[in-house]
Amino acid sequence: MFADRAKIYIRSGKGGDGHVSFRRELYVPCGGPDGGDGGRGGDIIFVVDDGLNTLSDFRQVQKYAAKDGESGGKRRCHGKDGESLIIKVPEGTVIKEFESGKVIADMSGENRREVILKGGRGGKGNMNFATPTMQAPKYAQPGQAFQELWIQLELKVIADVGLVGFPNVGKSTLLSRVSNAKPKIANYHFTTLNPHLGVVDIDGGKGFVMADIPGLIEGASEGVGLGHDFLRHIERTRVLVHVVDAASTEGRDPIADIHAINKELGAYNSELLERPQIIAANKTDAIYDDGEDPVAKLKAEFEPKGVKVYPISAVSGKGVKELLYAIYELIQTVNLSPIVFEKEFDLKGLTIKQLPYTVEVDENGVYVVEGPRIDKMLGYTNLETEKGFRFFQNFLKENGILEDLEQAGIQEGDTVRMYGLEFDYYK
């Protein structure tokens, strides 16, 4: 089943913890610290796969996590780096931050590989903290935590030409005649529910990619019907071809139809109205000579505005060749570089997922700080040494715990308790 949108959760790998150990060998009485560093966590990497043309795989699996780095070991052994996770997507996929809808990356053009989330760096083992005055440090650095994010994937087709128009005006028939695409064709509205791409070849090795955009209706820009799902695929096209039922076989006015479609395009994205346009007046084989020529009316209305009108019959092929040459010539007048959406979401400002902690005041006025983050740090720090306690103080400052204590109203001389450890607070 075709799918052009998906919401998924991604998480990079956590950095491995540094190790605390000391060299113990016969005849080496003072081997010193030999705790190794932790490995780096794996990254989340998106890669374009030319063999994919839908996001349906993401309907089955919605959570993706890279591997965590391994902890360091004794004898200066470095922990193994976590394996990065490569997520394959079709070309044209736009990655957005789910809450804000801002673009993180557009997997189009030359952008074939993008690192979205970086893994946490590994913590340093106690061998890194040895100094002439502290030759036996009994603490190590924990690994940096992972990053996580909910993202929205949106697939926007990449085509030179987009066929737009109301349902049942002959867009699919035209695409099937001029390309190798085989869209479903039937005489009822919304036969086409998914965009179809076809490669159009004309004489002299010339050609372009054409997309059959499912039929639009009035109110599509406001989400009526499946408007947003269809309009999304028009954003990358360079030239728009309005296909209209010139014979009014269903009683519709082709001039009013074009104005209605342009209104919806402008309401969705005003830049779409700046794209070059051509009108394909289809079903001319069904026009009966009973009055004013509808093709002449279309030309009188739109050609003074610079929009050419080409009468065609997608069924018989009449006028189709002239239309294709006109489309090709119009494409040569526009910027041929791929339409790529600019980045809007700054991943550098993404906060790293940290373990939680709480700051509370008990009935005796003691400030109690507890939580996995505190418990983990105490396990890597020897507070009986001056440097170890200074190391722990820096941890409290860098992680905002001291700031939280001050916001809770702590004053100099007040007592702080952390898992049985008590000390007086002084700035």
Solvent accessible surface area in square Angstrom, and as a share of the most:
residue,aa,sasa,rsa
1,M,183,0.82
2,F,57,0.24
3,A,2,0.02
4,D,17,0.09
5,R,105,0.38
6,A,9,0.07
7,K,76,0.32
8,I,0,0.00
9,Y,36,0.14
10,I,0,0.00
11,R,48,0.18
12,S,0,0.00
13,G,0,0.00
14,K,49,0.21
15,G,0,0.00
16,G,2,0.02
17,D,19,0.10
18,G,2,0.02
19,H,61,0.27
20,V,50,0.29
21,S,17,0.11
22,F,47,0.20
23,R,99,0.36
24,R,185,0.68
25,E,87,0.39
26,L,140,0.69
27,Y,191,0.73
28,V,43,0.25
29,P,125,0.79
30,C,120,0.72
31,G,24,0.23
32,G,24,0.23
33,P,13,0.08
34,D,9,0.05
35,G,0,0.00
36,G,0,0.00
37,D,31,0.16
38,G,3,0.03
39,G,0,0.00
40,R,97,0.35
41,G,3,0.03
42,G,1,0.01
43,D,28,0.14
44,I,0,0.00
45,I,8,0.04
46,F,0,0.00
47,V,35,0.20
48,V,11,0.06
49,D,42,0.22
50,D,108,0.56
51,G,69,0.67
52,L,55,0.27
53,N,114,0.59
54,T,30,0.18
55,L,0,0.00
56,S,27,0.17
57,D,89,0.46
58,F,9,0.04
59,R,113,0.41
60,Q,151,0.67
61,V,77,0.44
62,Q,97,0.43
63,K,139,0.59
64,Y,36,0.14
65,A,55,0.43
66,A,5,0.04
67,K,130,0.55
68,D,68,0.35
69,G,10,0.10
70,E,98,0.44
71,S,66,0.43
72,G,7,0.07
73,G,22,0.21
74,K,124,0.53
75,R,176,0.64
76,R,148,0.54
77,C,73,0.44
78,H,116,0.52
79,G,7,0.06
80,K,142,0.60
81,D,82,0.42
82,G,12,0.12
83,E,125,0.56
84,S,43,0.28
85,L,52,0.26
86,I,93,0.47
87,I,8,0.04
88,K,116,0.49
89,V,0,0.00
90,P,2,0.01
91,E,65,0.29
92,G,0,0.00
93,T,0,0.00
94,V,0,0.00
95,I,0,0.00
96,K,39,0.17
97,E,18,0.08
98,F,74,0.31
99,E,146,0.65
100,S,61,0.40
101,G,35,0.34
102,K,98,0.41
103,V,10,0.06
104,I,2,0.01
105,A,0,0.00
106,D,3,0.01
107,M,0,0.00
108,S,3,0.02
109,G,21,0.20
110,E,175,0.78
111,N,40,0.21
112,R,90,0.33
113,R,140,0.51
114,E,28,0.13
115,V,47,0.27
116,I,5,0.02
117,L,0,0.00
118,K,123,0.52
119,G,4,0.04
120,G,2,0.02
121,R,134,0.49
122,G,17,0.16
123,G,1,0.01
124,K,103,0.44
125,G,0,0.00
126,N,0,0.00
127,M,44,0.20
128,N,68,0.35
129,F,35,0.14
130,A,46,0.35
131,T,49,0.29
132,P,120,0.75
133,T,131,0.76
134,M,32,0.14
135,Q,126,0.56
136,A,48,0.37
137,P,0,0.00
138,K,108,0.46
139,Y,1,0.00
140,A,0,0.00
141,Q,54,0.24
142,P,29,0.18
143,G,8,0.08
144,Q,47,0.21
145,A,15,0.11
146,F,39,0.16
147,Q,26,0.12
148,E,53,0.24
149,L,15,0.08
150,W,100,0.35
151,I,0,0.00
152,Q,32,0.14
153,L,0,0.00
154,E,21,0.10
155,L,8,0.04
156,K,7,0.03
157,V,14,0.08
158,I,67,0.34
159,A,5,0.04
160,D,25,0.13
161,V,0,0.00
162,G,0,0.00
163,L,0,0.00
164,V,1,0.00
165,G,4,0.03
166,F,10,0.04
167,P,9,0.06
168,N,34,0.17
169,V,4,0.03
170,G,15,0.14
171,K,12,0.05
172,S,14,0.09
173,T,31,0.18
174,L,0,0.00
175,L,0,0.00
176,S,33,0.21
177,R,119,0.43
178,V,19,0.11
179,S,18,0.12
180,N,115,0.59
181,A,12,0.09
182,K,173,0.73
183,P,10,0.06
184,K,127,0.54
185,I,92,0.47
186,A,37,0.28
187,N,135,0.69
188,Y,109,0.41
189,H,90,0.40
190,F,75,0.31
191,T,22,0.13
192,T,15,0.09
193,L,100,0.50
194,N,55,0.28
195,P,16,0.10
196,H,56,0.25
197,L,84,0.42
198,G,3,0.03
199,V,78,0.45
200,V,0,0.00
201,D,114,0.59
202,I,20,0.10
203,D,91,0.47
204,G,75,0.72
205,G,84,0.81
206,K,81,0.34
207,G,32,0.31
208,F,9,0.04
209,V,46,0.26
210,M,0,0.00
211,A,0,0.00
212,D,0,0.00
213,I,1,0.00
214,P,1,0.01
215,G,5,0.05
216,L,2,0.01
217,I,47,0.24
218,E,113,0.50
219,G,15,0.15
220,A,1,0.00
221,S,16,0.11
222,E,146,0.65
223,G,34,0.33
224,V,68,0.39
225,G,53,0.51
226,L,90,0.45
227,G,3,0.03
228,H,78,0.35
229,D,34,0.18
230,F,7,0.03
231,L,0,0.00
232,R,10,0.04
233,H,0,0.00
234,I,0,0.00
235,E,17,0.08
236,R,8,0.03
237,T,0,0.00
238,R,34,0.12
239,V,0,0.00
240,L,0,0.00
241,V,0,0.00
242,H,1,0.01
243,V,1,0.00
244,V,4,0.03
245,D,9,0.05
246,A,1,0.01
247,A,24,0.18
248,S,41,0.26
249,T,77,0.45
250,E,77,0.35
251,G,68,0.66
252,R,82,0.30
253,D,76,0.40
254,P,12,0.07
255,I,33,0.17
256,A,52,0.40
257,D,8,0.04
258,I,1,0.01
259,H,80,0.36
260,A,17,0.13
261,I,3,0.01
262,N,29,0.15
263,K,151,0.64
264,E,12,0.06
265,L,0,0.00
266,G,19,0.18
267,A,73,0.57
268,Y,62,0.24
269,N,38,0.20
270,S,78,0.51
271,E,100,0.45
272,L,0,0.00
273,L,82,0.41
274,E,141,0.63
275,R,40,0.15
276,P,36,0.23
277,Q,25,0.11
278,I,6,0.03
279,I,0,0.00
280,A,0,0.00
281,A,0,0.00
282,N,4,0.02
283,K,46,0.20
284,T,27,0.16
285,D,94,0.49
286,A,33,0.26
287,I,50,0.25
288,Y,174,0.66
289,D,146,0.76
290,D,130,0.67
291,G,58,0.56
292,E,132,0.59
293,D,69,0.36
294,P,27,0.17
295,V,14,0.08
296,A,49,0.38
297,K,86,0.36
298,L,0,0.00
299,K,76,0.32
300,A,76,0.59
301,E,58,0.26
302,F,8,0.03
303,E,58,0.26
304,P,107,0.67
305,K,128,0.54
306,G,64,0.62
307,V,26,0.15
308,K,116,0.49
309,V,6,0.03
310,Y,54,0.20
311,P,56,0.35
312,I,1,0.00
313,S,1,0.00
314,A,3,0.02
315,V,111,0.64
316,S,71,0.46
317,G,22,0.21
318,K,150,0.63
319,G,21,0.20
320,V,9,0.05
321,K,123,0.52
322,E,104,0.47
323,L,0,0.00
324,L,15,0.08
325,Y,69,0.26
326,A,18,0.14
327,I,0,0.00
328,Y,35,0.13
329,E,98,0.44
330,L,44,0.22
331,I,6,0.03
332,Q,83,0.37
333,T,102,0.59
334,V,33,0.19
335,N,115,0.59
336,L,96,0.48
337,S,56,0.36
338,P,74,0.47
339,I,52,0.27
340,V,64,0.37
341,F,51,0.21
342,E,141,0.63
343,K,125,0.53
344,E,102,0.46
345,F,46,0.19
346,D,95,0.49
347,L,41,0.20
348,K,190,0.81
349,G,60,0.58
350,L,30,0.15
351,T,114,0.66
352,I,51,0.26
353,K,89,0.38
354,Q,81,0.36
355,L,70,0.35
356,P,83,0.52
357,Y,43,0.16
358,T,75,0.43
359,V,38,0.22
360,E,110,0.49
361,V,77,0.44
362,D,33,0.17
363,E,157,0.70
364,N,118,0.60
365,G,38,0.37
366,V,21,0.12
367,Y,19,0.07
368,V,19,0.11
369,V,0,0.00
370,E,71,0.32
371,G,12,0.12
372,P,70,0.44
373,R,35,0.13
374,I,0,0.00
375,D,78,0.41
376,K,47,0.20
377,M,5,0.02
378,L,39,0.19
379,G,66,0.64
380,Y,49,0.19
381,T,14,0.08
382,N,26,0.13
383,L,40,0.20
384,E,166,0.75
385,T,35,0.20
386,E,133,0.60
387,K,54,0.23
388,G,0,0.00
389,F,64,0.27
390,R,113,0.41
391,F,41,0.17
392,F,1,0.00
393,Q,87,0.39
394,N,73,0.37
395,F,24,0.10
396,L,4,0.02
397,K,146,0.62
398,E,142,0.64
399,N,39,0.20
400,G,22,0.21
401,I,0,0.00
402,L,49,0.24
403,E,101,0.45
404,D,47,0.25
405,L,1,0.01
406,E,78,0.35
407,Q,137,0.61
408,A,48,0.37
409,G,36,0.35
410,I,10,0.05
411,Q,121,0.54
412,E,109,0.49
413,G,35,0.34
414,D,43,0.22
415,T,39,0.22
416,V,0,0.00
417,R,71,0.26
418,M,0,0.00
419,Y,103,0.39
420,G,67,0.65
421,L,54,0.27
422,E,95,0.43
423,F,44,0.19
424,D,77,0.40
425,Y,15,0.06
426,Y,143,0.54
427,K,179,0.76
